[in-house]
Amino acid sequence: MSTILDELKLKYNSGTIVTKLIYINVLLFFSLLIIDLLLKFLGSSILSIDLLGLTSDKDELLWKPWRILTYALLHGNLWHLGLNMILLYFVGQLFLKFFRSNNLLTFYVFGALAGGLFYVVFSTVYKHADVLIGASAAIYALFFGLISYNPKLPVRMLLIPTSFPLLYIGYAFIAIDLYNIITDSNAGGSISHFGGAVFGYLYMKQFEKGNDFLGNFADKIINIFKKKEHKFTTQRGQKQRSQVPKDDYAYNHQKVEKQKKIDAILDKIAKSGYESLSKEEKDFLFKEGR
């Protein structure tokens, strides 16, 4: 058992941000499932969905504002979880071919927020009472961000022998969601999809101009905590750091230089597209992405 856990931990630590998000979603699903079963056994009427799922009740949302984001961490069943994680894997890997991990996280988190806001507005206007859960809106933000960036990007699907523009899949998703809204079949979920899609598409237009204001805001918040952690480490761990071998410094320097090169290539892709890269840059990116 410990071997399996160690292997999972290794894959998590060495994986991309997409791998980490999938791990987090799966772990939370089974953890909350076990907690809910225990609560039911103890006779409690309160479940995780009551604390983390998003409702249109304004008073409830006022006292539990975290639900505008935490709903994206919940899934109704294994089928719901599996479909979202498969879609996240393929869309996320495609997103990382053009952008960095922190960019993906920006689109994912704020896409979930946009989906939640769309749902709250829709539910208030049309008196929709369902509780919203699922990471779909966040994934839609990634997907439609890619469509905004390169709508003609050729993609292939299983059992289809030829490639076709990414935009065509976007049309199919929109058609399905419109049908769900018209027939009132998971209308709230489909509205949240539109929120994520609209955010992803429009924010990418700003992102391409170099205006990543949400990402910059998130970085500033993260840096505040990093500085506090660094200050604490400096005060408590100066002696330990002084004993680090010189080989480790050389390794860290090499790692930083390599990351700078990767970031420069990704910035070039963001500004001019993948085809603007030289053969050397493409080979380097391919090698580092394996």
C-alpha atoms as an extended CHARMM CRD file, in Angstrom:
* protein
*
       290  EXT
         1         1  MET       CA              0.0000000000        0.0000000000        0.0000000000  PROA      1               0.0000000000
         2         2  SER       CA              2.8190000000        2.3950000000        0.8710000000  PROA      2               0.0000000000
         3         3  THR       CA              4.4480000000        1.6680000000       -2.4970000000  PROA      3               0.0000000000
         4         4  ILE       CA              1.2740000000        2.6690000000       -4.3350000000  PROA      4               0.0000000000
         5         5  LEU       CA              0.9780000000        5.8590000000       -2.2920000000  PROA      5               0.0000000000
         6         6  ASP       CA              4.6280000000        6.7170000000       -2.9130000000  PROA      6               0.0000000000
         7         7  GLU       CA              4.1630000000        6.1920000000       -6.6540000000  PROA      7               0.0000000000
         8         8  LEU       CA              1.0540000000        8.3840000000       -6.7030000000  PROA      8               0.0000000000
         9         9  LYS       CA              2.8820000000       11.0530000000       -4.7230000000  PROA      9               0.0000000000
        10        10  LEU       CA              5.7920000000       10.9250000000       -7.1730000000  PROA      10              0.0000000000
        11        11  LYS       CA              3.4800000000       11.2690000000      -10.1830000000  PROA      11              0.0000000000
        12        12  TYR       CA              1.7390000000       14.1890000000       -8.5190000000  PROA      12              0.0000000000
        13        13  ASN       CA              4.9800000000       16.0130000000       -7.6740000000  PROA      13              0.0000000000
        14        14  SER       CA              6.4880000000       15.4390000000      -11.1210000000  PROA      14              0.0000000000
        15        15  GLY       CA              3.2710000000       16.0420000000      -13.0580000000  PROA      15              0.0000000000
        16        16  THR       CA              2.0310000000       19.1420000000      -14.8430000000  PROA      16              0.0000000000
        17        17  ILE       CA             -0.5350000000       21.5130000000      -13.3790000000  PROA      17              0.0000000000
        18        18  VAL       CA             -3.1680000000       19.4940000000      -15.2710000000  PROA      18              0.0000000000
        19        19  THR       CA             -2.0970000000       16.3140000000      -13.4850000000  PROA      19              0.0000000000
        20        20  LYS       CA             -2.2190000000       18.1130000000      -10.1460000000  PROA      20              0.0000000000
        21        21  LEU       CA             -5.7240000000       19.4650000000      -10.7910000000  PROA      21              0.0000000000
        22        22  ILE       CA             -6.9620000000       15.9990000000      -11.7440000000  PROA      22              0.0000000000
        23        23  TYR       CA             -5.4100000000       14.4950000000       -8.6000000000  PROA      23              0.0000000000
        24        24  ILE       CA             -7.0100000000       17.1850000000       -6.4360000000  PROA      24              0.0000000000
        25        25  ASN       CA            -10.4520000000       16.6820000000       -7.9810000000  PROA      25              0.0000000000
        26        26  VAL       CA            -10.3110000000       12.8900000000       -7.6480000000  PROA      26              0.0000000000
        27        27  LEU       CA             -8.9720000000       13.0000000000       -4.0880000000  PROA      27              0.0000000000
        28        28  LEU       CA            -11.6470000000       15.4730000000       -3.0050000000  PROA      28              0.0000000000
        29        29  PHE       CA            -14.3980000000       13.4130000000       -4.6390000000  PROA      29              0.0000000000
        30        30  PHE       CA            -13.5560000000       10.2530000000       -2.7010000000  PROA      30              0.0000000000
        31        31  SER       CA            -12.7100000000       12.1080000000        0.5110000000  PROA      31              0.0000000000
        32        32  LEU       CA            -16.0250000000       13.9680000000        0.5300000000  PROA      32              0.0000000000
        33        33  LEU       CA            -17.8560000000       10.7720000000       -0.4330000000  PROA      33              0.0000000000
        34        34  ILE       CA            -16.4350000000        9.0190000000        2.6370000000  PROA      34              0.0000000000
        35        35  ILE       CA            -17.2190000000       12.0130000000        4.8600000000  PROA      35              0.0000000000
        36        36  ASP       CA            -20.8130000000       12.1610000000        3.5750000000  PROA      36              0.0000000000
        37        37  LEU       CA            -21.2870000000        8.4320000000        4.2080000000  PROA      37              0.0000000000
        38        38  LEU       CA            -20.0090000000        8.8630000000        7.7610000000  PROA      38              0.0000000000
        39        39  LEU       CA            -22.3050000000       11.8550000000        8.3180000000  PROA      39              0.0000000000
        40        40  LYS       CA            -25.2930000000        9.8710000000        7.0510000000  PROA      40              0.0000000000
        41        41  PHE       CA            -24.3530000000        6.9890000000        9.3350000000  PROA      41              0.0000000000
        42        42  LEU       CA            -24.2500000000        9.3910000000       12.2850000000  PROA      42              0.0000000000
        43        43  GLY       CA            -27.6740000000       10.7410000000       11.3410000000  PROA      43              0.0000000000
        44        44  SER       CA            -26.5700000000       14.1610000000       10.1000000000  PROA      44              0.0000000000
        45        45  SER       CA            -28.6980000000       15.9110000000        7.4720000000  PROA      45              0.0000000000
        46        46  ILE       CA            -25.8350000000       18.2060000000        6.3830000000  PROA      46              0.0000000000
        47        47  LEU       CA            -23.6610000000       16.9800000000        3.5010000000  PROA      47              0.0000000000
        48        48  SER       CA            -20.6760000000       18.4400000000        1.6580000000  PROA      48              0.0000000000
        49        49  ILE       CA            -22.9130000000       19.7600000000       -1.1160000000  PROA      49              0.0000000000
        50        50  ASP       CA            -24.7430000000       21.8710000000        1.4710000000  PROA      50              0.0000000000
        51        51  LEU       CA            -21.5000000000       23.5550000000        2.4920000000  PROA      51              0.0000000000
        52        52  LEU       CA            -19.6170000000       23.7230000000       -0.8150000000  PROA      52              0.0000000000
        53        53  GLY       CA            -22.1780000000       23.5660000000       -3.6430000000  PROA      53              0.0000000000
        54        54  LEU       CA            -23.4480000000       26.8030000000       -5.2130000000  PROA      54              0.0000000000
        55        55  THR       CA            -27.0360000000       27.8630000000       -4.6770000000  PROA      55              0.0000000000
        56        56  SER       CA            -28.9430000000       30.8580000000       -5.9990000000  PROA      56              0.0000000000
        57        57  ASP       CA            -30.0450000000       31.7860000000       -2.4520000000  PROA      57              0.0000000000
        58        58  LYS       CA            -28.5060000000       35.2350000000       -1.9470000000  PROA      58              0.0000000000
        59        59  ASP       CA            -28.6400000000       35.0360000000        1.8440000000  PROA      59              0.0000000000
        60        60  GLU       CA            -26.9340000000       31.6440000000        1.7910000000  PROA      60              0.0000000000
        61        61  LEU       CA            -24.2560000000       32.9360000000       -0.5620000000  PROA      61              0.0000000000
        62        62  LEU       CA            -23.7280000000       36.0300000000        1.5890000000  PROA      62              0.0000000000
        63        63  TRP       CA            -22.8370000000       33.9070000000        4.6120000000  PROA      63              0.0000000000
        64        64  LYS       CA            -20.9350000000       31.2810000000        2.6190000000  PROA      64              0.0000000000
        65        65  PRO       CA            -19.1960000000       33.2790000000       -0.1470000000  PROA      65              0.0000000000
        66        66  TRP       CA            -16.6040000000       30.5520000000       -0.7530000000  PROA      66              0.0000000000
        67        67  ARG       CA            -19.2990000000       28.5430000000       -2.5550000000  PROA      67              0.0000000000
        68        68  ILE       CA            -18.8900000000       30.7450000000       -5.6610000000  PROA      68              0.0000000000
        69        69  LEU       CA            -15.6520000000       28.7830000000       -6.2140000000  PROA      69              0.0000000000
        70        70  THR       CA            -15.8340000000       25.5740000000       -4.1630000000  PROA      70              0.0000000000
        71        71  TYR       CA            -18.7370000000       24.2420000000       -6.2570000000  PROA      71              0.0000000000
        72        72  ALA       CA            -16.1450000000       23.5240000000       -8.9580000000  PROA      72              0.0000000000
        73        73  LEU       CA            -14.4460000000       21.0270000000       -6.6100000000  PROA      73              0.0000000000
        74        74  LEU       CA            -17.5550000000       18.8490000000       -6.2820000000  PROA      74              0.0000000000
        75        75  HSD       CA            -18.9130000000       16.1460000000       -8.6120000000  PROA      75              0.0000000000
        76        76  GLY       CA            -22.1890000000       14.2950000000       -8.3560000000  PROA      76              0.0000000000
        77        77  ASN       CA            -20.9730000000       10.8010000000       -9.2370000000  PROA      77              0.0000000000
        78        78  LEU       CA            -18.1470000000        8.8820000000      -10.8710000000  PROA      78              0.0000000000
        79        79  TRP       CA            -19.5660000000        9.4550000000      -14.3640000000  PROA      79              0.0000000000
        80        80  HSD       CA            -19.6680000000       13.2200000000      -13.8100000000  PROA      80              0.0000000000
        81        81  LEU       CA            -16.1380000000       13.1990000000      -12.3830000000  PROA      81              0.0000000000
        82        82  GLY       CA            -14.7570000000       10.9450000000      -15.1200000000  PROA      82              0.0000000000
        83        83  LEU       CA            -16.1290000000       13.0070000000      -18.0130000000  PROA      83              0.0000000000
        84        84  ASN       CA            -14.8310000000       16.2620000000      -16.5700000000  PROA      84              0.0000000000
        85        85  MET       CA            -11.3840000000       14.8460000000      -15.8070000000  PROA      85              0.0000000000
        86        86  ILE       CA            -11.0180000000       13.3410000000      -19.2890000000  PROA      86              0.0000000000
        87        87  LEU       CA            -11.9730000000       16.6690000000      -20.8340000000  PROA      87              0.0000000000
        88        88  LEU       CA             -9.6380000000       18.5220000000      -18.4520000000  PROA      88              0.0000000000
        89        89  TYR       CA             -6.7660000000       16.2370000000      -19.4000000000  PROA      89              0.0000000000
        90        90  PHE       CA             -7.0540000000       16.7380000000      -23.1580000000  PROA      90              0.0000000000
        91        91  VAL       CA             -7.9260000000       20.4380000000      -23.0460000000  PROA      91              0.0000000000
        92        92  GLY       CA             -5.2870000000       21.1130000000      -20.3940000000  PROA      92              0.0000000000
        93        93  GLN       CA             -2.5130000000       19.3590000000      -22.3220000000  PROA      93              0.0000000000
        94        94  LEU       CA             -3.4320000000       21.3190000000      -25.4300000000  PROA      94              0.0000000000
        95        95  PHE       CA             -3.4580000000       24.5840000000      -23.4480000000  PROA      95              0.0000000000
        96        96  LEU       CA              0.0270000000       23.8810000000      -22.0820000000  PROA      96              0.0000000000
        97        97  LYS       CA              1.4220000000       23.5860000000      -25.5870000000  PROA      97              0.0000000000
        98        98  PHE       CA              0.9910000000       27.3430000000      -25.9370000000  PROA      98              0.0000000000
        99        99  PHE       CA              0.9010000000       28.7660000000      -22.4150000000  PROA      99              0.0000000000
       100       100  ARG       CA              2.4580000000       28.3510000000      -18.9960000000  PROA      100             0.0000000000
       101       101  SER       CA              1.1100000000       26.5290000000      -15.9530000000  PROA      101             0.0000000000
       102       102  ASN       CA              0.2520000000       29.7270000000      -14.0680000000  PROA      102             0.0000000000
       103       103  ASN       CA             -1.7030000000       30.9570000000      -17.1250000000  PROA      103             0.0000000000
       104       104  LEU       CA             -3.7300000000       27.7490000000      -17.1340000000  PROA      104             0.0000000000
       105       105  LEU       CA             -4.4660000000       28.1570000000      -13.4350000000  PROA      105             0.0000000000
       106       106  THR       CA             -5.6400000000       31.7400000000      -14.0020000000  PROA      106             0.0000000000
       107       107  PHE       CA             -8.0940000000       30.6910000000      -16.7090000000  PROA      107             0.0000000000
       108       108  TYR       CA             -9.2450000000       27.6850000000      -14.6830000000  PROA      108             0.0000000000
       109       109  VAL       CA             -9.9150000000       29.4700000000      -11.3780000000  PROA      109             0.0000000000
       110       110  PHE       CA            -11.4500000000       32.6490000000      -12.7810000000  PROA      110             0.0000000000
       111       111  GLY       CA            -13.3790000000       30.5940000000      -15.3430000000  PROA      111             0.0000000000
       112       112  ALA       CA            -14.9790000000       28.7190000000      -12.4400000000  PROA      112             0.0000000000
       113       113  LEU       CA            -15.7660000000       32.0620000000      -10.7800000000  PROA      113             0.0000000000
       114       114  ALA       CA            -17.3470000000       33.4110000000      -13.9890000000  PROA      114             0.0000000000
       115       115  GLY       CA            -19.4090000000       30.2420000000      -14.3700000000  PROA      115             0.0000000000
       116       116  GLY       CA            -20.6430000000       30.5880000000      -10.8080000000  PROA      116             0.0000000000
       117       117  LEU       CA            -21.6220000000       34.2350000000      -11.3140000000  PROA      117             0.0000000000
       118       118  PHE       CA            -23.5090000000       33.4120000000      -14.5150000000  PROA      118             0.0000000000
       119       119  TYR       CA            -25.3790000000       30.6770000000      -12.6700000000  PROA      119             0.0000000000
       120       120  VAL       CA            -26.3360000000       32.9290000000       -9.7350000000  PROA      120             0.0000000000
       121       121  VAL       CA            -27.6760000000       35.6510000000      -12.0720000000  PROA      121             0.0000000000
       122       122  PHE       CA            -29.5620000000       33.1360000000      -14.2230000000  PROA      122             0.0000000000
       123       123  SER       CA            -31.0440000000       31.3460000000      -11.2170000000  PROA      123             0.0000000000
       124       124  THR       CA            -32.1680000000       34.6120000000       -9.6330000000  PROA      124             0.0000000000
       125       125  VAL       CA            -33.8980000000       35.8120000000      -12.7950000000  PROA      125             0.0000000000
       126       126  TYR       CA            -35.4950000000       32.5000000000      -13.7940000000  PROA      126             0.0000000000
       127       127  LYS       CA            -36.0580000000       31.1030000000      -10.2810000000  PROA      127             0.0000000000
       128       128  HSD       CA            -33.8250000000       28.0960000000      -10.9020000000  PROA      128             0.0000000000
       129       129  ALA       CA            -33.3970000000       26.1710000000       -7.6450000000  PROA      129             0.0000000000
       130       130  ASP       CA            -30.8250000000       23.4610000000       -8.3960000000  PROA      130             0.0000000000
       131       131  VAL       CA            -27.4560000000       23.3680000000       -6.6380000000  PROA      131             0.0000000000
       132       132  LEU       CA            -24.5140000000       23.8130000000       -9.0120000000  PROA      132             0.0000000000
       133       133  ILE       CA            -21.4910000000       21.5020000000       -8.8010000000  PROA      133             0.0000000000
       134       134  GLY       CA            -18.7000000000       20.4540000000      -11.1610000000  PROA      134             0.0000000000
       135       135  ALA       CA            -15.5320000000       21.7480000000      -12.8390000000  PROA      135             0.0000000000
       136       136  SER       CA            -17.1190000000       22.1220000000      -16.2960000000  PROA      136             0.0000000000
       137       137  ALA       CA            -17.1780000000       25.9330000000      -16.3370000000  PROA      137             0.0000000000
       138       138  ALA       CA            -13.4740000000       26.0810000000      -15.4430000000  PROA      138             0.0000000000
       139       139  ILE       CA            -12.6620000000       23.6200000000      -18.2430000000  PROA      139             0.0000000000
       140       140  TYR       CA            -14.8140000000       25.5940000000      -20.7020000000  PROA      140             0.0000000000
       141       141  ALA       CA            -12.7220000000       28.6780000000      -19.8810000000  PROA      141             0.0000000000
       142       142  LEU       CA             -9.5720000000       26.8200000000      -20.9450000000  PROA      142             0.0000000000
       143       143  PHE       CA            -11.2220000000       25.4080000000      -24.0550000000  PROA      143             0.0000000000
       144       144  PHE       CA            -12.7500000000       28.6250000000      -25.3280000000  PROA      144             0.0000000000
       145       145  GLY       CA             -9.5900000000       30.5150000000      -24.4250000000  PROA      145             0.0000000000
       146       146  LEU       CA             -7.8230000000       28.2170000000      -26.8980000000  PROA      146             0.0000000000
       147       147  ILE       CA            -10.5460000000       28.8340000000      -29.4920000000  PROA      147             0.0000000000
       148       148  SER       CA            -10.0940000000       32.5660000000      -29.0510000000  PROA      148             0.0000000000
       149       149  TYR       CA             -6.3270000000       32.1980000000      -29.4480000000  PROA      149             0.0000000000
       150       150  ASN       CA             -6.3930000000       29.8850000000      -32.4810000000  PROA      150             0.0000000000
       151       151  PRO       CA             -9.8770000000       28.8950000000      -33.7310000000  PROA      151             0.0000000000
       152       152  LYS       CA             -8.4250000000       27.0320000000      -36.7160000000  PROA      152             0.0000000000
       153       153  LEU       CA             -6.1120000000       24.8890000000      -34.6100000000  PROA      153             0.0000000000
       154       154  PRO       CA             -6.3550000000       21.3860000000      -36.1530000000  PROA      154             0.0000000000
       155       155  VAL       CA             -7.4170000000       18.6240000000      -33.7790000000  PROA      155             0.0000000000
       156       156  ARG       CA             -8.2710000000       14.9600000000      -34.1180000000  PROA      156             0.0000000000
       157       157  MET       CA            -10.8780000000       12.8990000000      -32.3160000000  PROA      157             0.0000000000
       158       158  LEU       CA            -11.0830000000        9.1800000000      -31.7190000000  PROA      158             0.0000000000
       159       159  LEU       CA            -12.6390000000        7.2220000000      -34.6200000000  PROA      159             0.0000000000
       160       160  ILE       CA            -12.5930000000       10.2960000000      -36.8810000000  PROA      160             0.0000000000
       161       161  PRO       CA             -9.9150000000        9.7970000000      -39.5950000000  PROA      161             0.0000000000
       162       162  THR       CA             -9.3040000000       13.4550000000      -40.3930000000  PROA      162             0.0000000000
       163       163  SER       CA             -8.4700000000       16.5890000000      -38.4370000000  PROA      163             0.0000000000
       164       164  PHE       CA            -10.7300000000       19.6360000000      -38.2040000000  PROA      164             0.0000000000
       165       165  PRO       CA            -10.6220000000       23.1160000000      -36.6050000000  PROA      165             0.0000000000
       166       166  LEU       CA            -10.9740000000       23.3630000000      -32.8350000000  PROA      166             0.0000000000
       167       167  LEU       CA            -13.7680000000       25.8790000000      -33.3640000000  PROA      167             0.0000000000
       168       168  TYR       CA            -16.0680000000       23.1330000000      -34.6820000000  PROA      168             0.0000000000
       169       169  ILE       CA            -15.9930000000       21.3490000000      -31.3290000000  PROA      169             0.0000000000
       170       170  GLY       CA            -16.8340000000       24.6660000000      -29.6960000000  PROA      170             0.0000000000
       171       171  TYR       CA            -19.9110000000       24.9640000000      -31.9240000000  PROA      171             0.0000000000
       172       172  ALA       CA            -20.9790000000       21.4670000000      -30.8560000000  PROA      172             0.0000000000
       173       173  PHE       CA            -20.5800000000       22.3060000000      -27.1570000000  PROA      173             0.0000000000
       174       174  ILE       CA            -22.5890000000       25.5110000000      -27.5340000000  PROA      174             0.0000000000
       175       175  ALA       CA            -25.3670000000       23.6650000000      -29.4070000000  PROA      175             0.0000000000
       176       176  ILE       CA            -25.6170000000       21.0260000000      -26.6750000000  PROA      176             0.0000000000
       177       177  ASP       CA            -25.7820000000       23.6510000000      -23.9360000000  PROA      177             0.0000000000
       178       178  LEU       CA            -28.4260000000       25.6720000000      -25.7910000000  PROA      178             0.0000000000
       179       179  TYR       CA            -30.5060000000       22.5180000000      -26.1290000000  PROA      179             0.0000000000
       180       180  ASN       CA            -30.1390000000       21.8260000000      -22.3920000000  PROA      180             0.0000000000
       181       181  ILE       CA            -31.2620000000       25.3590000000      -21.5270000000  PROA      181             0.0000000000
       182       182  ILE       CA            -34.2630000000       25.2600000000      -23.8730000000  PROA      182             0.0000000000
       183       183  THR       CA            -35.3870000000       21.8410000000      -22.6210000000  PROA      183             0.0000000000
       184       184  ASP       CA            -34.5050000000       22.7110000000      -19.0000000000  PROA      184             0.0000000000
       185       185  SER       CA            -32.1950000000       19.7000000000      -18.8450000000  PROA      185             0.0000000000
       186       186  ASN       CA            -29.3090000000       20.7280000000      -16.5740000000  PROA      186             0.0000000000
       187       187  ALA       CA            -30.0310000000       24.3320000000      -17.5370000000  PROA      187             0.0000000000
       188       188  GLY       CA            -28.1000000000       25.7240000000      -14.5800000000  PROA      188             0.0000000000
       189       189  GLY       CA            -25.0100000000       23.7240000000      -15.4770000000  PROA      189             0.0000000000
       190       190  SER       CA            -25.1930000000       24.8410000000      -19.1050000000  PROA      190             0.0000000000
       191       191  ILE       CA            -25.5220000000       28.4730000000      -18.0630000000  PROA      191             0.0000000000
       192       192  SER       CA            -22.3550000000       28.1120000000      -15.9720000000  PROA      192             0.0000000000
       193       193  HSD       CA            -20.6730000000       26.6380000000      -19.0740000000  PROA      193             0.0000000000
       194       194  PHE       CA            -21.5140000000       29.8240000000      -20.9520000000  PROA      194             0.0000000000
       195       195  GLY       CA            -20.0150000000       31.8550000000      -18.1300000000  PROA      195             0.0000000000
       196       196  GLY       CA            -16.7470000000       29.9390000000      -18.3390000000  PROA      196             0.0000000000
       197       197  ALA       CA            -16.7400000000       30.0850000000      -22.1530000000  PROA      197             0.0000000000
       198       198  VAL       CA            -17.3990000000       33.8300000000      -22.3020000000  PROA      198             0.0000000000
       199       199  PHE       CA            -14.6930000000       34.5070000000      -19.7330000000  PROA      199             0.0000000000
       200       200  GLY       CA            -12.1390000000       32.2890000000      -21.4930000000  PROA      200             0.0000000000
       201       201  TYR       CA            -12.8320000000       33.7630000000      -24.9230000000  PROA      201             0.0000000000
       202       202  LEU       CA            -12.8080000000       37.4230000000      -23.8680000000  PROA      202             0.0000000000
       203       203  TYR       CA             -9.9430000000       37.1890000000      -21.3980000000  PROA      203             0.0000000000
       204       204  MET       CA             -7.7420000000       35.5660000000      -24.0220000000  PROA      204             0.0000000000
       205       205  LYS       CA             -8.2310000000       38.6720000000      -26.1850000000  PROA      205             0.0000000000
       206       206  GLN       CA             -6.7770000000       40.7530000000      -23.3590000000  PROA      206             0.0000000000
       207       207  PHE       CA             -4.1280000000       38.1630000000      -22.5820000000  PROA      207             0.0000000000
       208       208  GLU       CA             -2.8120000000       38.2600000000      -26.1460000000  PROA      208             0.0000000000
       209       209  LYS       CA             -2.3110000000       42.0070000000      -25.7520000000  PROA      209             0.0000000000
       210       210  GLY       CA             -0.1770000000       41.3630000000      -22.6800000000  PROA      210             0.0000000000
       211       211  ASN       CA             -2.9290000000       42.4650000000      -20.2810000000  PROA      211             0.0000000000
       212       212  ASP       CA             -2.9570000000       39.5650000000      -17.7990000000  PROA      212             0.0000000000
       213       213  PHE       CA             -4.3930000000       41.6340000000      -14.9450000000  PROA      213             0.0000000000
       214       214  LEU       CA             -6.0390000000       38.6810000000      -13.1850000000  PROA      214             0.0000000000
       215       215  GLY       CA             -2.8890000000       36.5950000000      -13.3530000000  PROA      215             0.0000000000
       216       216  ASN       CA             -0.8420000000       39.5170000000      -12.0460000000  PROA      216             0.0000000000
       217       217  PHE       CA             -3.3150000000       39.9970000000       -9.2020000000  PROA      217             0.0000000000
       218       218  ALA       CA             -3.1050000000       36.3010000000       -8.2800000000  PROA      218             0.0000000000
       219       219  ASP       CA              0.7110000000       36.4350000000       -8.4220000000  PROA      219             0.0000000000
       220       220  LYS       CA              0.7820000000       39.3840000000       -6.0160000000  PROA      220             0.0000000000
       221       221  ILE       CA             -1.3990000000       37.5000000000       -3.5370000000  PROA      221             0.0000000000
       222       222  ILE       CA              0.7820000000       34.3840000000       -3.8150000000  PROA      222             0.0000000000
       223       223  ASN       CA              3.9780000000       36.4400000000       -3.4520000000  PROA      223             0.0000000000
       224       224  ILE       CA              2.7150000000       37.9250000000       -0.1950000000  PROA      224             0.0000000000
       225       225  PHE       CA              2.4760000000       34.4450000000        1.3030000000  PROA      225             0.0000000000
       226       226  LYS       CA              5.7920000000       33.3970000000       -0.2430000000  PROA      226             0.0000000000
       227       227  LYS       CA              7.5430000000       36.3830000000        1.3180000000  PROA      227             0.0000000000
       228       228  LYS       CA              6.0800000000       35.5300000000        4.7150000000  PROA      228             0.0000000000
       229       229  GLU       CA              7.1710000000       31.9140000000        4.3250000000  PROA      229             0.0000000000
       230       230  HSD       CA             10.6470000000       32.9800000000        3.1680000000  PROA      230             0.0000000000
       231       231  LYS       CA             10.9890000000       35.3560000000        6.1100000000  PROA      231             0.0000000000
       232       232  PHE       CA             10.0040000000       32.5810000000        8.5080000000  PROA      232             0.0000000000
       233       233  THR       CA             12.4730000000       30.1730000000        6.8860000000  PROA      233             0.0000000000
       234       234  THR       CA             15.2550000000       32.7610000000        7.0100000000  PROA      234             0.0000000000
       235       235  GLN       CA             14.7640000000       33.2590000000       10.7160000000  PROA      235             0.0000000000
       236       236  ARG       CA             14.4670000000       29.5740000000       11.5550000000  PROA      236             0.0000000000
       237       237  GLY       CA             16.6590000000       27.8260000000        8.9980000000  PROA      237             0.0000000000
       238       238  GLN       CA             19.7870000000       29.8230000000        8.2520000000  PROA      238             0.0000000000
       239       239  LYS       CA             22.0600000000       27.1570000000        9.7190000000  PROA      239             0.0000000000
       240       240  GLN       CA             20.5230000000       24.3480000000        7.6600000000  PROA      240             0.0000000000
       241       241  ARG       CA             20.7700000000       26.2980000000        4.3800000000  PROA      241             0.0000000000
       242       242  SER       CA             24.4250000000       27.1010000000        4.9890000000  PROA      242             0.0000000000
       243       243  GLN       CA             25.1570000000       23.3670000000        4.8450000000  PROA      243             0.0000000000
       244       244  VAL       CA             23.7110000000       22.8430000000        1.3440000000  PROA      244             0.0000000000
       245       245  PRO       CA             26.3820000000       21.3430000000       -0.9350000000  PROA      245             0.0000000000
       246       246  LYS       CA             27.7230000000       23.4850000000       -3.7670000000  PROA      246             0.0000000000
       247       247  ASP       CA             26.4590000000       20.8930000000       -6.2610000000  PROA      247             0.0000000000
       248       248  ASP       CA             22.9070000000       21.7680000000       -5.2200000000  PROA      248             0.0000000000
       249       249  TYR       CA             23.5260000000       25.4250000000       -5.9780000000  PROA      249             0.0000000000
       250       250  ALA       CA             24.8190000000       24.5020000000       -9.4170000000  PROA      250             0.0000000000
       251       251  TYR       CA             21.7820000000       22.3240000000       -9.9890000000  PROA      251             0.0000000000
       252       252  ASN       CA             19.3570000000       25.0430000000       -8.9130000000  PROA      252             0.0000000000
       253       253  HSD       CA             21.1170000000       27.6050000000      -11.1050000000  PROA      253             0.0000000000
       254       254  GLN       CA             20.8530000000       25.2720000000      -14.0940000000  PROA      254             0.0000000000
       255       255  LYS       CA             17.1880000000       24.6690000000      -13.3280000000  PROA      255             0.0000000000
       256       256  VAL       CA             16.4390000000       28.4000000000      -13.1330000000  PROA      256             0.0000000000
       257       257  GLU       CA             18.2430000000       29.0870000000      -16.4250000000  PROA      257             0.0000000000
       258       258  LYS       CA             16.3320000000       26.2830000000      -18.1410000000  PROA      258             0.0000000000
       259       259  GLN       CA             13.0170000000       27.6280000000      -16.8350000000  PROA      259             0.0000000000
       260       260  LYS       CA             13.9130000000       31.1090000000      -18.1150000000  PROA      260             0.0000000000
       261       261  LYS       CA             14.5030000000       29.6520000000      -21.5690000000  PROA      261             0.0000000000
       262       262  ILE       CA             11.1850000000       27.7940000000      -21.4510000000  PROA      262             0.0000000000
       263       263  ASP       CA              9.3480000000       30.9600000000      -20.3520000000  PROA      263             0.0000000000
       264       264  ALA       CA             10.9510000000       32.9600000000      -23.1690000000  PROA      264             0.0000000000
       265       265  ILE       CA              9.8250000000       30.3900000000      -25.7400000000  PROA      265             0.0000000000
       266       266  LEU       CA              6.2920000000       30.3080000000      -24.3220000000  PROA      266             0.0000000000
       267       267  ASP       CA              6.1480000000       34.1090000000      -24.4090000000  PROA      267             0.0000000000
       268       268  LYS       CA              7.1940000000       33.9820000000      -28.0550000000  PROA      268             0.0000000000
       269       269  ILE       CA              4.4030000000       31.4800000000      -28.7630000000  PROA      269             0.0000000000
       270       270  ALA       CA              1.8780000000       33.6880000000      -26.9670000000  PROA      270             0.0000000000
       271       271  LYS       CA              2.8730000000       36.7090000000      -29.0700000000  PROA      271             0.0000000000
       272       272  SER       CA              3.5670000000       35.1860000000      -32.4850000000  PROA      272             0.0000000000
       273       273  GLY       CA              2.2780000000       31.6170000000      -32.4480000000  PROA      273             0.0000000000
       274       274  TYR       CA              3.9700000000       28.2290000000      -32.4350000000  PROA      274             0.0000000000
       275       275  GLU       CA              5.0970000000       28.4620000000      -36.0570000000  PROA      275             0.0000000000
       276       276  SER       CA              7.3270000000       31.4380000000      -35.2150000000  PROA      276             0.0000000000
       277       277  LEU       CA              9.6910000000       29.1630000000      -33.2760000000  PROA      277             0.0000000000
       278       278  SER       CA             12.9690000000       28.0100000000      -34.7380000000  PROA      278             0.0000000000
       279       279  LYS       CA             13.6810000000       24.2880000000      -35.1030000000  PROA      279             0.0000000000
       280       280  GLU       CA             16.0480000000       24.4710000000      -32.1360000000  PROA      280             0.0000000000
       281       281  GLU       CA             13.3670000000       26.0590000000      -29.9610000000  PROA      281             0.0000000000
       282       282  LYS       CA             10.7450000000       23.5000000000      -31.0320000000  PROA      282             0.0000000000
       283       283  ASP       CA             13.1350000000       20.6290000000      -30.2890000000  PROA      283             0.0000000000
       284       284  PHE       CA             14.0160000000       22.0820000000      -26.8930000000  PROA      284             0.0000000000
       285       285  LEU       CA             10.3450000000       22.5820000000      -25.9600000000  PROA      285             0.0000000000
       286       286  PHE       CA              9.4630000000       19.0730000000      -27.1050000000  PROA      286             0.0000000000
       287       287  LYS       CA             12.3150000000       17.5790000000      -25.1010000000  PROA      287             0.0000000000
       288       288  GLU       CA             11.3640000000       19.4480000000      -21.9170000000  PROA      288             0.0000000000
       289       289  GLY       CA              7.6660000000       18.6270000000      -22.3330000000  PROA      289             0.0000000000
       290       290  ARG       CA              8.1680000000       14.8560000000      -22.3790000000  PROA      290             0.0000000000
